């Protein structure tokens, strides 16, 4: 998983999902700005936190091919 800030849209980020060989698996465009992410692969959930507001966001990643 790689977190990428969208240059033209300050409040949005992309999460790129890659396999162990470096091949792209999926890409998510999050609807909120997050600075940090963590992934629960067992439950297929991505968590993101906004470091300014300290809000925690939860995203379902079950359709992302992981």
ABEGO torsion letter per residue (X at the ends): XBBBBBAABAABBBBBBBBAAGBBABBBBBABBBABBBBBAAAGBBBBBBAAAGBBBBBBAAAAGX
